[in-house]
Amino acid sequence: MRWKYRSKMMDDKHNIAISELARLSGVPASTIRFYLREGLISPPLKKGKTRAYFSKDHVIQLKKLKKLRDRDHLSINEIKHTHGIFTPSETTDENGHLVSSDRKDDIITAAIELFRGKGYDTISITDIAERASISKATFYKHFSCKEDLFYECADRVFENIDNEYRATLGEKDIIERFILRGTLFFKKHRHMIDMLNVARGTSGAASPRNREKAARIMANLIAPIWEDIEEGIRQGVFRTMSTHAVAHMLMGAAEYGIYYCEGKSTAEIDQFVRQSVALIMQGLIKNPGGRLRNADRTP
């Protein structure tokens, strides 16, 4: 009986054809179909083999995507990693009403903002629910506790950073790759330090599963650095050294560099990164010669 009631609720809510959805959202029908294939909007209600109907929730989702694409200039992959994707299943609330499947994403987005701004200990589940405009009951449908939510937030933040760093592997000049990664870090991920500090502070008291997540986050941040150092050694650019130890030292320097770059212009950050890389390389390169001229230039 409940399934029939739920189906009726879905029928009442899903009454927008794709052509009307395109008009209401300002997103072409072909793009809507693409977003569906990519999992960027929740599935429509299927009626028969070919008919699909959407709801007002889809209008909201598409307008959000339009803003992320047009205003924030995010790629499809960046949106997936930052905001997640939809699964084919629909969920209902405690009254049997359809719940938009981007609620979990709303919770994570709200929590990231709060954790960055106020830390972990001062934030309550009530604060997160209010910021996400949900009930506490809806919160507990997705997360068992605040700790589990935090580590999912941290996973999302740091996975996005790792994927962006991997995109710099196309640069074969190892020094220029250091510069690219440093510039990306200081320009786009200054907020990451706040999440990193919270992760360190909470990991000792966390559950074994979340301690493992925290350790993985730290390892994933260090890995691209030591991999680049090892690549530089293989190329004969860097001298032999303890790559893991040096990678940790460079990560520590980058963290404090974040505070130095606070409030700096793009040009000032570019100059800071190049000068920092030049200074570091003096201690890494076997034969500096002319290789440092590009790294030390002022933009």
C-alpha positions as CSV (number, residue, x, y, z in Angstrom):
1,M,0.0,0.0,0.0
2,R,2.8,2.4,0.9
3,W,4.4,1.8,-2.5
4,K,1.2,2.8,-4.3
5,Y,1.0,5.9,-2.1
6,R,4.6,6.8,-3.0
7,S,3.9,6.3,-6.7
8,K,1.0,8.6,-6.5
9,M,3.1,11.3,-4.8
10,M,5.7,10.9,-7.5
11,D,3.1,11.2,-10.2
12,D,1.7,14.4,-8.6
13,K,5.1,16.0,-8.4
14,H,6.7,14.9,-11.6
15,N,4.6,16.6,-14.3
16,I,7.1,18.6,-16.3
17,A,8.1,17.4,-19.8
18,I,11.7,17.9,-20.9
19,S,10.7,20.7,-23.4
20,E,9.1,22.6,-20.5
21,L,12.1,21.9,-18.2
22,A,14.4,23.4,-20.8
23,R,12.3,26.5,-20.9
24,L,12.1,26.9,-17.1
25,S,15.8,26.2,-16.5
26,G,17.3,27.9,-19.5
27,V,19.2,24.7,-20.3
28,P,18.8,23.1,-23.7
29,A,17.1,19.7,-23.8
30,S,20.2,18.1,-25.3
31,T,22.3,19.4,-22.4
32,I,19.7,18.1,-19.9
33,R,20.0,14.6,-21.5
34,F,23.8,14.8,-21.2
35,Y,23.6,15.8,-17.5
36,L,21.3,12.8,-16.9
37,R,23.8,10.5,-18.6
38,E,26.6,11.9,-16.4
39,G,24.6,11.6,-13.2
40,L,24.6,15.4,-12.6
41,I,20.8,15.6,-12.1
42,S,18.5,13.1,-10.4
43,P,16.6,10.7,-12.6
44,P,13.1,11.6,-13.9
45,L,9.9,9.6,-13.4
46,K,9.5,7.2,-16.3
47,K,6.0,6.6,-17.7
48,G,6.0,3.9,-20.3
49,K,9.1,3.2,-22.5
50,T,9.8,6.6,-23.8
51,R,8.1,9.2,-21.6
52,A,9.9,10.9,-18.8
53,Y,8.6,13.6,-16.4
54,F,10.6,16.0,-14.2
55,S,9.8,18.1,-11.1
56,K,10.6,21.5,-9.8
57,D,13.6,20.0,-8.0
58,H,15.1,19.4,-11.5
59,V,14.7,23.1,-12.3
60,I,16.6,24.0,-9.2
61,Q,19.3,21.4,-10.0
62,L,19.8,22.6,-13.5
63,K,20.0,26.3,-12.5
64,K,22.6,25.3,-9.9
65,L,24.6,23.5,-12.7
66,K,24.2,26.5,-15.0
67,K,25.7,28.7,-12.3
68,L,28.6,26.3,-11.7
69,R,29.4,26.1,-15.4
70,D,28.8,29.7,-16.5
71,R,29.8,31.7,-13.4
72,D,32.3,29.5,-11.7
73,H,33.7,28.0,-14.9
74,L,33.8,24.4,-13.5
75,S,34.4,21.5,-15.7
76,I,32.0,18.4,-15.6
77,N,34.7,16.4,-13.7
78,E,35.2,19.2,-11.3
79,I,31.5,19.4,-10.6
80,K,31.3,15.6,-10.1
81,H,34.2,15.7,-7.6
82,T,33.1,18.8,-5.8
83,H,29.3,18.2,-5.7
84,G,28.9,14.5,-6.3
85,I,26.6,12.7,-8.7
86,F,23.1,11.3,-8.4
87,T,22.3,7.6,-8.2
88,P,19.3,6.1,-10.0
89,S,17.3,5.6,-6.8
90,E,14.8,8.0,-5.3
91,T,14.3,8.4,-1.6
92,T,11.3,9.5,0.5
93,D,11.1,11.3,3.8
94,E,9.3,10.1,7.0
95,N,6.0,11.1,5.5
96,G,6.4,9.2,2.3
97,H,7.1,12.4,0.3
98,L,9.8,12.4,-2.4
99,V,13.1,13.9,-1.1
100,S,15.4,15.5,-3.6
101,S,18.4,13.1,-4.0
102,D,20.9,16.1,-3.8
103,R,20.1,16.4,0.0
104,K,23.4,14.6,0.8
105,D,25.3,17.0,-1.4
106,D,23.6,20.0,0.4
107,I,24.6,18.6,3.8
108,I,28.2,18.1,2.7
109,T,28.4,21.6,1.1
110,A,27.0,23.2,4.2
111,A,29.2,21.3,6.5
112,I,32.4,22.1,4.5
113,E,31.6,25.8,4.8
114,L,31.0,25.5,8.6
115,F,34.0,23.3,9.3
116,R,36.3,25.7,7.4
117,G,35.0,28.8,9.1
118,K,34.4,27.6,12.7
119,G,36.3,24.4,13.2
120,Y,35.0,21.0,14.2
121,D,34.2,21.1,17.9
122,T,32.1,24.3,17.9
123,I,29.7,23.0,15.1
124,S,26.7,21.0,16.0
125,I,24.4,18.8,13.9
126,T,21.7,21.4,14.4
127,D,24.0,24.1,12.9
128,I,24.7,21.9,9.9
129,A,21.0,21.1,9.4
130,E,20.0,24.7,9.6
131,R,22.7,25.7,7.1
132,A,21.6,23.0,4.7
133,S,17.9,23.8,5.3
134,I,17.0,20.3,6.3
135,S,15.6,18.6,9.4
136,K,17.8,16.6,11.8
137,A,15.9,13.5,10.8
138,T,17.0,14.1,7.2
139,F,20.6,14.5,8.4
140,Y,20.5,11.1,10.1
141,K,19.1,9.4,6.9
142,H,22.5,10.2,5.3
143,F,25.1,10.3,8.2
144,S,25.2,8.5,11.5
145,C,27.2,11.2,13.3
146,K,29.1,14.5,12.8
147,E,32.4,12.6,12.7
148,D,31.4,10.5,9.7
149,L,30.1,13.6,7.9
150,F,33.4,15.5,8.5
151,Y,35.5,12.7,7.0
152,E,33.3,12.5,4.0
153,C,33.7,16.3,3.6
154,A,37.5,15.9,3.9
155,D,37.5,13.1,1.4
156,R,35.7,15.3,-1.1
157,V,37.9,18.3,-0.6
158,F,41.2,16.4,-0.8
159,E,40.1,14.1,-3.7
160,N,39.4,17.2,-5.8
161,I,42.8,18.6,-5.0
162,D,44.5,15.3,-5.9
163,N,42.7,15.0,-9.2
164,E,43.7,18.6,-10.2
165,Y,47.3,17.8,-9.3
166,R,47.2,14.7,-11.5
167,A,46.2,16.9,-14.4
168,T,49.6,18.6,-14.2
169,L,51.4,15.4,-15.1
170,G,51.3,16.5,-18.7
171,E,54.1,19.0,-17.9
172,K,57.3,17.0,-18.4
173,D,59.7,19.6,-17.2
174,I,59.9,18.7,-13.5
175,I,60.7,22.2,-12.3
176,E,57.8,23.7,-14.3
177,R,55.5,21.0,-12.8
178,F,56.5,22.1,-9.3
179,I,55.7,25.6,-10.3
180,L,52.3,24.6,-11.7
181,R,51.3,22.6,-8.7
182,G,52.5,25.3,-6.3
183,T,50.6,28.0,-8.1
184,L,47.4,25.8,-8.2
185,F,47.7,25.1,-4.5
186,F,48.1,28.7,-3.4
187,K,45.5,30.2,-5.7
188,K,42.7,27.6,-5.5
189,H,43.2,25.7,-2.2
190,R,44.0,28.1,0.5
191,H,40.9,26.9,2.3
192,M,42.3,23.4,2.4
193,I,44.6,24.2,5.3
194,D,41.6,24.7,7.6
195,M,40.2,21.3,6.8
196,L,43.6,19.7,7.1
197,N,44.1,21.1,10.6
198,V,40.7,19.9,11.7
199,A,41.5,16.4,10.3
200,R,44.7,16.3,12.2
201,G,43.0,17.5,15.4
202,T,40.2,15.0,15.3
203,S,42.0,11.9,14.0
204,G,43.3,10.8,17.4
205,A,39.8,10.4,18.9
206,A,38.2,9.2,15.6
207,S,36.8,5.7,15.0
208,P,39.3,3.2,13.4
209,R,37.6,3.6,10.0
210,N,37.9,7.4,10.1
211,R,41.5,7.3,11.4
212,E,42.3,5.2,8.4
213,K,40.6,7.9,6.2
214,A,42.6,10.6,7.8
215,A,45.9,8.7,7.2
216,R,44.9,8.2,3.6
217,I,44.1,11.9,3.2
218,M,47.6,12.8,4.5
219,A,49.3,10.2,2.3
220,N,47.4,11.4,-0.8
221,L,48.6,15.0,-0.2
222,I,52.2,13.9,0.1
223,A,52.3,11.3,-2.7
224,P,52.3,13.7,-5.7
225,I,55.2,15.6,-4.2
226,W,57.5,12.6,-3.5
227,E,56.5,11.1,-6.9
228,D,57.7,14.3,-8.6
229,I,60.9,14.2,-6.6
230,E,61.5,10.6,-7.6
231,E,60.8,11.5,-11.2
232,G,63.4,14.3,-11.0
233,I,65.9,11.8,-9.6
234,R,65.2,9.4,-12.4
235,Q,65.7,12.2,-14.9
236,G,69.0,13.1,-13.4
237,V,67.7,16.6,-12.4
238,F,67.7,16.0,-8.6
239,R,70.3,14.4,-6.5
240,T,69.5,11.2,-4.5
241,M,67.7,12.0,-1.2
242,S,65.0,10.7,1.1
243,T,62.0,11.5,-1.1
244,H,59.4,11.0,1.6
245,A,61.2,13.1,4.2
246,V,61.7,16.0,1.7
247,A,58.1,15.7,0.5
248,H,56.9,16.2,4.1
249,M,59.1,19.2,4.5
250,L,57.9,20.8,1.3
251,M,54.3,20.1,2.3
252,G,55.0,21.9,5.6
253,A,56.5,24.8,3.8
254,A,53.5,25.0,1.5
255,E,51.1,25.1,4.5
256,Y,52.9,28.1,6.0
257,G,53.2,29.7,2.5
258,I,49.4,29.7,2.5
259,Y,49.3,32.2,5.3
260,Y,51.9,34.4,3.6
261,C,49.8,34.5,0.4
262,E,46.7,35.5,2.2
263,G,45.4,38.7,0.6
264,K,48.1,38.7,-2.1
265,S,47.2,39.4,-5.7
266,T,47.5,36.7,-8.5
267,A,50.8,38.3,-9.8
268,E,52.2,38.4,-6.2
269,I,51.4,34.7,-5.7
270,D,52.9,33.8,-9.1
271,Q,56.1,35.6,-8.1
272,F,56.2,34.0,-4.6
273,V,55.8,30.5,-6.1
274,R,58.6,30.9,-8.6
275,Q,60.9,32.4,-6.1
276,S,60.2,29.7,-3.6
277,V,60.7,26.9,-6.2
278,A,64.0,28.6,-7.2
279,L,65.2,28.7,-3.6
280,I,64.2,25.0,-3.0
281,M,65.8,23.8,-6.2
282,Q,69.2,25.2,-5.2
283,G,69.3,22.4,-2.6
284,L,67.9,19.7,-4.9
285,I,69.4,20.0,-8.3
286,K,72.8,18.4,-8.9
287,N,73.9,21.0,-11.5
288,P,71.7,24.1,-11.3
289,G,73.3,25.9,-14.3
290,G,70.8,27.6,-16.4
291,R,67.8,25.5,-15.3
292,L,66.9,28.0,-12.6
293,R,66.6,31.0,-14.8
294,N,63.0,30.3,-15.8
295,A,62.0,29.3,-12.3
296,D,63.3,32.5,-10.8
297,R,61.9,34.9,-13.3
298,T,59.4,37.5,-12.3
299,P,56.1,37.2,-14.2
